[in-house]
């Protein structure tokens, strides 16, 4: 059974076609710059064949048409026809409080996704557009929505309510939602398997460190707290997002620099974080190189990231009363031995001891804790698309029963 996984942005569309029994990705790709004369359609077939084509692509309907043509192109030898697509799994960023798990999309779900739009004005409209385009082009194929927020709906109220007038929650739905739910869930499930324990008895801290970063406290398999909040801006410092700061700073800067709300938003999301501090790049590889050459601002940016990550890890260990493991995932988490080693340094008193040699040499997934570390430390490659594909396949099975 093959599942098409779609992630639609305002001017982009990313996809993977996944064979559910093997978990293998048969083909994947993206269409970027949708809406222009020079949209870029890039795709891979298997591991080695890569293609890049430029077309005039006006909208997401056009874009998906190219994707379907590529998937069913006899020369590509992927699927004979669109009948080979059993269902489509859609990444939907915000499910508000309505969605605690993935759902089969019907008219009711569509209107509820619409209601969540004001909570994610940049993402949900594009996600919904992807769903509507699929319904139009592939009317017989079921669509399933998988939400970034759903996994965190198990947080207790004292973790998700902000200390604002309570009416801000009831009137404007202002609360912590958390994001990257599919990734935190995937690596927690994988960690439980690697630890040889049932997920419901496994407590872990998952550190998803990519361009966007978040950390999650997962107690007995359930998210009890996470660093991203009402939006994906809160928490750890990220590629170009500030993460936590004193909210009064924004008011001060808006008045001093005479910024509009739009400009302030852009500063916090696009010009802060690693990029803002280093003044140079949001890319951890480049920052690490610059740090090695003695660049002080690159060193500072990385030090802040590491220091704040350590504070979150220790805070969540306190919130959970300990954990079985700490997991690192995503671009930085999977690849930066420096970040892993330094965010866990001097924590032996808490039962955390990293094996520096294993940490430096690891490729792929595995344990990097010392044999005598009470809390295990793991590196696991995240695979959000596979979670979406599996949820989609499970929904199909339920539907058929
Ligand atoms: P996104 O949130 O865009 O999916 P990724 O999970 O791909 O992000 O992570 C991107 C980050 O991972 C970048 O900062 C990149 O520099 C970093 N990264 C990727 N490979 C390495 C590496 N070998 N060493 C250090 N950082 C890396």
Boltz pocket constraint, residues with backbone or C-beta under 6 A from the ligand:
constraints:
  - pocket:
      binder: B
      contacts: [[A, 209], [A, 210], [A, 211], [A, 212], [A, 239], [A, 282], [A, 283], [A, 284], [A, 285], [A, 286], [A, 288], [A, 330], [A, 331], [A, 332], [A, 335], [A, 336]]
      max_distance: 6.0
